[in-house]
Amino acid sequence: MKFLELIKIAFSSLWSSKTRTALSMLGIIIGISSVIVIIGFSEGQTQAIEEEFASSGANRLSVSITSNVSRSDLFTVEDTSMIQKAYSDRVSLVSPVINETGSYSLNREDYTIQAVGADGDYEEIFDLEIINGDFFTDADLERRSDLVVLDNLFATEVFGSDQVVGEKILIDYEGYKREYTIVGVYESAEQTGLYVDDSNKTIYVPYTSFPTYNGTFRSIEIELVDSENVTADGETIVQMLEKIHENEGEDLYRTFSLSSIADIMETVMGTMTLVLVAIAAISLLVGGIGVMNIMLVSVTERTREIGVRKAIGAKQRDILIQFVIEAIAITGLGGALGVLIGIALLAWTTPMLGVPLVISPWAIGLAVGFSSLLGVFFGIYPAYRASSLAPVDALRHE
């Protein structure tokens, strides 16, 4: 019997039992749509994370001291120059950084000040948006100018306006007081949803204007050309610093980057996705068992039909192929419907959840291919049972 005729007979049999066929496909549809939604949401979330970190500086790298160390282990301006020269093809900007905690008093209220001492490259490394005035320059560092850049909300709170360039502000570093001239105002992170503690104000000053500056630093901020090899670049830079300070193997320096956090989050998301896909695969397995049960019932109900077909010349192979086709048709059609429903659910839910809509071709191929394999796997036994029936016994079946 021709293969096309077998396909026609198989689909005719399925169409004659539409309700049973639909119920057989239900488990497959639910399983496939679940897989599509889970993988689509996971990839959309991963893409959102990558975009967020890329916009926040995924190519930034911080190198810092891990513990209390001797003065000879601390970073120097010469270290930053050597990093810039040695890795000019990978490093765009380098800034040594000092962090100090100070305070500012206004109307008997003390404000905690997080003072960051840096050089002129710091503005570009952290992409500060200067809305009034300007950031200090390397020339200001050489002159040891007492200049400060503060955020617009702090400026407004202290002076009643963010138009404060030229105003003076006195910062107390635990007894060491320093008066700074405001040269710039940057847009507060609070306005971008990143401000964490309103009582902790961050200001930026030339590192040479710190009363405690002694020529050394505990951290270095680096902007790399791209975010492709941040971790490897960090390890290479740390190795170079260890050689310079002759402390190899002491693990005194550590690196931090948003890219490493993004990698961790992507790994966590990937693990969660695998777990959820495994759960969805269980429903596919249950659906496949359901298909096998329905096919076995179909064999029992169509025993006389099988006997008649064998009596008029149908071969065992023809019966086997017909029932396998029926099983594949059920799972394949169920898989296709599951894909369409999964895509529709993604298109409906992702805008509400604020996740990019990502329809993964490989997930669709995997889902449809897996559902078809289920059809073959769970259809083989019923098909073999049907094809093995003796014509005489089948014709006698009531």
RAPE-V974291 format. One record per residue. N is the residue number from 1. PHI is phi as a letter, one per 30 degrees, with the letter a starting at -180 (NA if undefined). PSI is psi in degrees with one decimal (NA if undefined). D_CENTER is the distance of its C-alpha to the mean C-alpha in Angstrom with 2 decimals. Layout:
# RAPE-V974291
n: (N,N)
phi: (PHI,PHI)
psi: (PSI,PSI)
d_center: (D_CENTER,D_CENTER)
This chain:
# RAPE-V974291
n: (1,2,3,4,5,6,7,8,9,10,11,12,13,14,15,16,17,18,19,20,21,22,23,24,25,26,27,28,29,30,31,32,33,34,35,36,37,38,39,40,41,42,43,44,45,46,47,48,49,50,51,52,53,54,55,56,57,58,59,60,61,62,63,64,65,66,67,68,69,70,71,72,73,74,75,76,77,78,79,80,81,82,83,84,85,86,87,88,89,90,91,92,93,94,95,96,97,98,99,100,101,102,103,104,105,106,107,108,109,110,111,112,113,114,115,116,117,118,119,120,121,122,123,124,125,126,127,128,129,130,131,132,133,134,135,136,137,138,139,140,141,142,143,144,145,146,147,148,149,150,151,152,153,154,155,156,157,158,159,160,161,162,163,164,165,166,167,168,169,170,171,172,173,174,175,176,177,178,179,180,181,182,183,184,185,186,187,188,189,190,191,192,193,194,195,196,197,198,199,200,201,202,203,204,205,206,207,208,209,210,211,212,213,214,215,216,217,218,219,220,221,222,223,224,225,226,227,228,229,230,231,232,233,234,235,236,237,238,239,240,241,242,243,244,245,246,247,248,249,250,251,252,253,254,255,256,257,258,259,260,261,262,263,264,265,266,267,268,269,270,271,272,273,274,275,276,277,278,279,280,281,282,283,284,285,286,287,288,289,290,291,292,293,294,295,296,297,298,299,300,301,302,303,304,305,306,307,308,309,310,311,312,313,314,315,316,317,318,319,320,321,322,323,324,325,326,327,328,329,330,331,332,333,334,335,336,337,338,339,340,341,342,343,344,345,346,347,348,349,350,351,352,353,354,355,356,357,358,359,360,361,362,363,364,365,366,367,368,369,370,371,372,373,374,375,376,377,378,379,380,381,382,383,384,385,386,387,388,389,390,391,392,393,394,395,396,397,398)
phi: (NA,d,d,d,d,d,d,d,d,d,d,d,d,d,d,d,b,d,d,d,d,d,d,d,d,e,d,d,e,d,d,d,d,d,d,d,d,d,d,d,d,d,d,d,d,d,d,d,d,d,d,d,d,d,d,c,j,d,c,c,b,c,c,b,d,d,a,d,b,d,e,d,c,d,d,b,d,d,d,d,d,d,d,d,d,d,b,d,d,c,c,c,b,b,b,d,b,b,c,b,c,b,b,b,c,b,h,i,c,c,c,d,c,c,c,c,c,a,c,d,d,e,e,d,d,c,h,d,c,d,c,b,i,a,d,d,c,d,d,d,d,d,d,h,d,d,c,b,c,b,d,d,d,d,d,d,d,d,c,i,a,c,d,b,d,j,d,c,b,c,c,c,c,h,j,c,c,b,c,c,c,d,c,a,b,c,d,d,d,e,d,c,i,c,d,c,b,d,d,c,c,c,b,b,b,d,d,d,c,d,d,c,d,b,j,b,b,c,a,b,c,b,c,d,d,b,c,d,b,d,d,d,d,d,d,d,d,d,d,d,d,d,d,d,c,h,b,e,i,c,h,d,c,b,c,b,a,d,d,d,d,d,d,d,d,d,d,d,d,d,d,d,d,d,d,d,d,d,d,d,d,d,d,d,d,d,d,d,d,d,d,d,d,d,d,d,d,d,d,d,d,c,e,d,e,d,d,d,d,d,d,c,j,d,d,e,d,d,d,d,d,e,d,d,d,d,d,d,d,d,d,d,d,d,d,d,d,d,d,d,d,d,d,d,d,d,d,d,c,d,d,d,c,i,c,e,d,b,c,d,e,d,d,d,d,d,d,d,d,d,d,d,d,d,d,d,d,d,c,d,d,e,d,d,d,d,d,d,d,d,e,d,d,d,d,d,d,c)
psi: (138.2,148.4,-40.0,-35.8,-38.9,-39.2,-42.9,-43.6,-41.6,-47.0,-31.6,-40.0,-41.2,-40.0,-30.7,-17.2,64.1,-43.3,-46.1,-40.4,-43.8,-42.4,-34.1,-36.1,-18.1,-47.6,-39.1,-44.0,-46.6,-45.1,-46.2,-44.7,-36.1,-43.7,-45.0,-45.4,-45.0,-48.5,-40.8,-44.5,-40.8,-45.7,-35.2,-43.0,-40.9,-42.0,-40.9,-41.1,-44.9,-43.0,-40.6,-45.3,-33.5,-40.5,-20.1,0.5,55.5,-15.7,13.0,144.1,130.0,132.9,126.8,170.3,138.4,-24.2,-174.4,126.2,171.0,163.0,-34.0,-17.8,-11.2,156.4,155.0,169.6,-33.5,-34.7,-45.3,-37.7,-39.9,-37.5,-45.7,-41.7,-44.0,-31.6,43.8,-24.7,-16.2,-23.7,127.9,-51.3,149.7,135.3,124.6,149.2,138.5,136.2,128.1,148.4,128.2,-169.3,156.8,132.1,134.6,123.3,46.9,14.8,129.1,131.4,130.9,128.4,126.4,103.2,127.4,118.0,127.6,-173.4,-169.8,-19.3,-18.1,-37.5,-45.0,-37.0,-43.1,7.7,48.5,135.6,101.0,120.2,-18.6,139.2,-142.3,169.8,155.2,160.6,171.6,-28.3,-35.6,-34.1,-44.0,-32.7,-4.0,43.5,138.2,82.2,156.5,145.6,127.3,166.9,158.3,-31.7,-40.5,-43.0,-43.0,-39.0,-37.7,-43.6,-6.6,2.5,158.3,3.9,73.1,10.8,128.1,-15.9,160.5,148.9,133.5,121.8,133.9,112.8,74.0,52.0,-24.2,107.3,142.1,130.3,127.2,150.2,129.0,122.4,-14.4,156.3,126.8,159.4,127.3,143.5,-20.2,-32.8,-11.2,10.0,12.3,-3.0,125.5,-50.3,108.9,-21.6,-12.5,104.0,137.0,127.2,157.5,131.4,157.5,136.2,-23.8,-12.4,1.8,134.2,-21.8,4.5,128.8,19.3,0.3,162.4,156.1,-6.8,156.5,132.4,132.9,135.0,120.6,163.1,-40.1,-179.9,18.8,-39.9,47.0,-46.7,-47.1,-40.3,-40.5,-43.2,-40.1,-42.9,-41.3,-42.2,-39.3,-42.8,-37.4,-38.5,-40.9,-42.6,3.3,49.5,38.0,138.7,-3.3,-7.8,49.3,-18.1,145.1,158.3,154.1,137.6,151.7,-28.9,-39.0,-36.7,-41.3,-40.5,-42.1,-44.5,-38.7,-37.8,-43.6,-44.3,-40.5,-40.9,-44.3,-39.9,-43.4,-40.9,-46.0,-38.7,-38.1,-40.2,-43.3,-34.3,-28.7,-40.7,-33.4,-41.0,-43.6,-40.9,-39.6,-40.8,-37.7,-39.6,-44.0,-42.8,-44.9,-39.6,-37.7,-40.5,-40.2,-39.6,-45.1,-44.1,-28.0,23.0,-46.9,-39.1,-41.8,-41.1,-43.0,-45.2,-38.5,-36.2,-29.8,11.7,-2.0,135.2,160.6,-38.0,-38.9,-43.4,-42.3,-48.4,-41.3,-47.3,-33.7,-41.3,-42.4,-43.7,-43.3,-38.2,-43.1,-50.5,-36.7,-45.6,-40.0,-39.0,-42.8,-44.1,-38.0,-39.6,-47.7,-43.7,-41.3,-43.9,-42.5,-42.0,-40.4,-46.1,-29.0,-39.7,-34.5,-39.6,-36.2,-31.2,-3.6,28.9,137.7,142.7,115.0,116.6,110.9,116.5,-39.7,-32.3,-39.5,-47.2,-41.9,-44.0,-48.4,-42.8,-41.6,-40.4,-37.1,-40.3,-36.0,-41.0,-43.7,-47.5,-48.8,-5.9,-16.5,-49.1,-50.2,-38.3,-42.8,-40.7,-40.7,-42.9,-18.8,-7.5,133.4,136.7,-43.1,-45.9,-38.2,-39.8,-27.5,-14.4,133.2,NA)
d_center: (53.53,51.25,47.49,47.22,49.84,47.91,44.81,47.03,48.61,45.27,43.86,47.24,47.11,43.65,44.80,47.88,45.77,43.12,42.40,42.03,39.79,37.52,37.31,36.56,33.57,32.17,30.34,28.88,27.77,26.04,24.28,23.11,21.97,19.98,18.23,17.53,16.22,13.97,12.43,12.37,10.75,7.98,7.46,8.09,5.67,2.76,5.65,6.44,4.22,5.52,8.68,9.15,9.14,11.12,13.53,13.88,14.93,12.51,15.80,17.60,18.98,21.17,23.91,25.92,28.72,28.00,31.37,34.90,36.22,39.38,39.86,39.84,36.20,34.97,33.51,35.84,35.87,37.04,33.86,31.78,34.26,34.05,30.24,30.60,33.38,32.12,28.69,29.64,27.73,24.38,25.03,25.58,26.58,27.52,28.69,30.31,29.60,31.75,30.78,33.67,34.18,36.99,38.45,39.99,42.66,43.42,45.89,45.97,42.21,40.25,36.82,34.61,33.67,30.87,32.38,30.39,32.65,31.39,32.71,32.49,29.25,27.24,27.19,25.44,23.02,21.72,22.52,24.90,26.43,30.16,32.00,35.45,37.12,35.22,33.55,35.96,36.65,37.43,41.07,40.76,39.63,42.70,44.92,43.30,43.10,42.30,39.70,36.76,33.83,32.67,30.53,32.22,32.07,33.73,36.25,37.07,37.50,39.84,41.71,41.28,39.66,37.01,39.83,40.62,40.76,43.87,43.94,44.30,42.29,43.37,40.82,42.07,40.47,42.10,45.57,44.85,45.04,44.00,44.54,42.09,42.50,39.57,38.67,35.40,33.30,29.55,27.52,26.42,22.78,23.99,24.32,20.63,19.69,18.90,22.40,22.57,26.26,28.89,31.56,29.95,30.60,29.21,31.66,31.73,34.92,36.15,35.89,39.63,40.51,39.48,42.65,41.14,39.97,41.54,39.92,37.00,33.34,30.87,27.72,26.82,24.12,23.18,21.59,20.76,21.38,17.79,14.53,15.06,16.86,16.38,16.83,19.81,21.29,21.18,23.02,25.55,26.28,26.78,29.17,31.10,31.45,32.67,35.29,36.40,36.92,38.15,36.00,34.22,33.01,33.25,29.49,30.32,27.37,23.67,20.70,17.73,14.93,11.83,10.48,11.29,9.55,6.20,7.36,8.50,5.71,4.16,7.92,8.59,6.67,8.52,11.57,11.70,11.50,14.27,16.29,16.22,17.07,19.83,21.17,21.26,22.97,25.63,26.53,26.85,29.12,31.14,31.40,32.66,35.25,36.28,36.87,38.99,41.01,41.67,42.73,45.08,46.61,46.98,48.81,51.19,51.90,52.51,54.63,57.79,55.94,54.79,58.38,59.81,57.43,58.27,61.97,61.93,60.25,56.48,55.25,53.07,50.38,50.46,49.94,47.07,45.27,45.87,44.25,41.26,40.82,40.99,38.27,35.98,36.75,35.81,32.45,31.72,32.62,30.74,27.63,28.08,28.59,25.56,23.40,25.03,24.67,20.96,20.37,22.63,20.83,17.44,19.33,20.97,18.30,15.18,17.30,18.44,15.05,13.86,11.09,11.62,13.86,12.76,15.62,15.08,18.50,18.02,17.29,20.45,22.42,21.45,22.41,25.67,26.59,26.08,28.12,30.84,31.01,31.45,34.33,35.97,35.46,36.68,39.23,41.05,42.99,44.30,45.13,46.96,48.82,49.90,51.04,52.95,55.19,58.85,60.36,63.35,61.30,58.90,61.85,63.39,60.22,60.80)
